Amino acid sequence: MRTIRVLIVDDQPLIRSGLHATFSKADDIVVVGEAANGVDAVRMVRSQQPDVVLMDIDMPRMNGLTATREIVALDRRKPTKVVILTIFDQDEHLFDALRSGASGFILKHAPIERLLEAVREAAEGDALLSPSVTRRLIDEFARRPELSSGSAQTLDRLTEREREVFRLLVRGYSNEEIARTLVLGDSTIKSHVQHLYQKLGVRDRVQVVIYAYENGLVPVSP
């Protein structure tokens, strides 16, 4: 069984200790360190090489957005994934965090099972956005400019099935949910998702979402 190495970054000791206690109950997760600011977080990523960093945003010395950018930019064979910790899903820094390279958001008061699932998903390379976060992104960026000709040409290269997968990805559906919705196998959906990444020139699910918002491709219908 693979062990997932996690670094917890938050300036509040109680939150760090609570998260540490949560992850200590999982057989496949080990906390390799804790940091109270972004400077220490970047230093510990270099030394401890965690698989996943749970990152607060508002911290002294260096905030979580700057730390995320520095961590994502580190030259490592296996990049560390950053999941942003937030109290509210209306966090004003949401889009900036995703643009900084974060793999997703998780609420600090999320159920234990969801916290564990978030770490595992990030470690496997699956970016994560809660439905409420995805909805806010849609509300925030649906007012962006009209579809550019370059974006239209890119979408023209997608097959009809890939477009269906694209629309569901942007709404925050997981691979399993997409498979159920389209009545297809999990492996088939994974293949379609990888083809989307290649054709859109993006690295993960969050990047697909950002691509859609920046180019006026947000699906507003249910």
Residue pairs with C-beta under 8 A, 6 or more apart in sequence:
1 27
1 28
2 28
3 28
3 29
3 30
4 28
4 29
4 30
4 51
4 52
4 119
4 120
4 123
5 30
5 32
5 48
5 49
5 50
5 51
5 52
6 23
6 29
6 30
6 31
6 32
6 50
6 51
6 52
6 53
6 54
6 119
7 31
7 32
7 33
7 34
7 35
7 41
7 44
7 45
7 48
7 50
7 52
7 53
7 54
7 80
8 16
8 19
8 20
8 31
8 33
8 34
8 35
8 54
9 34
9 35
9 36
9 37
9 38
9 40
9 41
9 53
9 54
9 55
9 56
9 59
9 64
9 67
9 85
10 16
10 19
10 34
10 36
10 54
10 56
10 59
10 85
11 36
11 37
11 56
11 58
11 59
11 60
12 56
13 36
15 56
15 85
15 108
16 34
16 36
19 31
19 54
19 115
20 31
20 34
22 112
22 115
22 116
23 29
23 30
23 31
23 115
23 116
23 119
24 31
25 112
26 116
28 120
29 116
29 119
29 120
32 44
32 48
32 50
33 44
33 48
33 50
35 41
35 43
35 44
36 59
36 60
37 59
37 60
37 61
37 62
38 59
38 61
38 62
38 63
38 64
38 66
38 67
38 70
39 61
39 62
39 67
40 61
41 53
41 55
41 62
41 64
41 67
41 71
42 62
42 67
42 70
42 71
44 50
45 53
45 71
45 74
45 80
46 74
49 76
49 80
50 80
51 78
51 80
51 81
51 122
51 123
52 80
52 81
52 82
52 83
52 119
52 122
52 123
53 71
53 80
53 81
53 82
53 83
54 83
54 85
54 106
54 119
55 64
55 67
55 68
55 82
55 83
55 84
55 85
55 102
56 64
56 84
56 85
56 86
57 63
57 64
57 65
57 84
57 85
57 86
57 91
57 93
57 97
58 64
59 67
64 84
64 97
65 93
65 96
65 97
65 100
66 100
68 82
68 84
68 97
68 100
68 101
68 102
69 100
69 101
71 80
71 82
71 101
72 79
72 80
72 82
72 100
72 101
73 101
74 80
81 103
81 122
81 123
81 125
82 101
82 102
82 103
83 102
83 103
83 104
83 105
83 106
83 118
83 119
83 122
83 128
84 91
84 97
84 102
84 104
84 105
84 106
85 106
85 107
85 108
86 94
86 105
86 106
86 107
86 108
87 107
87 108
87 109
88 107
89 105
89 107
89 130
89 132
89 133
89 136
90 136
91 97
91 105
94 105
94 133
94 136
94 137
94 140
95 137
95 140
95 141
95 210
97 105
98 104
98 206
98 209
98 210
99 210
102 206
103 122
103 127
103 128
103 204
103 206
104 118
104 121
104 122
104 127
104 128
104 129
104 206
105 128
105 129
105 130
105 133
106 114
106 115
106 118
106 128
106 130
107 130
110 118
118 128
121 127
121 128
122 128
125 204
126 174
126 175
126 204
126 205
127 204
127 205
127 206
127 207
128 205
129 137
129 172
129 205
129 206
129 209
130 172
131 172
133 172
134 170
134 171
134 172
134 209
135 172
137 209
137 213
137 218
138 171
138 213
138 218
138 220
140 213
141 213
141 214
141 218
142 213
142 218
142 220
144 213
144 214
144 215
144 216
144 218
145 216
146 216
147 215
147 216
147 217
148 215
148 216
151 215
151 216
151 217
154 199
154 200
155 163
155 166
155 217
157 199
158 166
158 196
158 199
161 182
161 192
162 192
162 195
162 196
162 199
164 182
165 178
165 182
165 189
165 192
165 193
165 196
166 196
166 208
166 212
167 219
168 177
168 178
168 181
168 182
169 178
169 193
169 196
169 205
169 208
169 209
170 208
170 209
170 212
170 217
170 218
170 219
171 219
172 209
173 181
175 186
175 189
175 190
175 193
176 186
178 184
178 189
179 185
179 186
179 188
179 189
182 189
193 205
196 202
196 208
197 203
197 204
197 207
197 208
200 207
200 208
200 211
202 208
202 210
202 211
211 217
212 218
212 219
